[in-house]
Amino acid sequence: MPAGQRCKSDPSKSAVERFMQTFPAVIAEDRWGLEKQQRMFNYPDDGYFEVFLRPEAALRRARQILTRLERAERAPKPPSPEAAA
């Protein structure tokens, strides 16, 4: 932050003072969110699928393409003809 920058929501305080006041709460919220997110990694993805709404058609199409590509990467590769020779 530039030296002397004032807080827009409270011009009587410097931006650094406001940052120091709010930082612990922001970190606590981030930690809470990360802990919740980490717990979700404990659930298996087997059988997981998403339900899309109509306005999300482009997003749905992109995710379907990515899912197909991911499955293709995981599928066993057939031996190449050069390797057999």
C-alpha positions, -999 to +999 in steps of 0.1 A: +000+000+000+013+035-007+024+054+023-003+077+037-031+060+019-064+065+038-091+039+042-121+047+020-147+034+044-132+053+073-109+082+062-099+089+098-078+057+096-049+048+074-054+019+050-027-001+069-046+004+102-078-008+087-059-038+071-045-047+105-079-045+121-097-067+095-069-092+087-075-116+116-112-120+107-104-125+070-078-151+078-103-169+101-129-170+074-104-183+049-093-210+073-129-220+080-135-223+042-103-243+035-111-267+064-146-273+050-132-277+015-105-302+028-132-324+044-149-327+010-117-344-004-125-373+019-156-382-001-150-405-032-160-391-066-174-425-077-208-420-092-206-382-089-223-361-115-235-325-118-270-313-125-269-283-148-294-256-153-304-245-188-284-212-188-253-232-181-253-249-215-219-237-225-204-246-191-220-280-193-206-286-228-171-276-217-172-299-187-185-328-208-156-323-232-131-322-203-146-353-188-143-372-220-107-361-224-099-371-188-115-406-194-095-410-226-063-403-207-071-429-181-080-456-206-054-481-214-035-474-246-035-501-273+000-513-283+015-494-312+022-513-344+059-502-343+063-518-309+051-552-322+077-552-351 
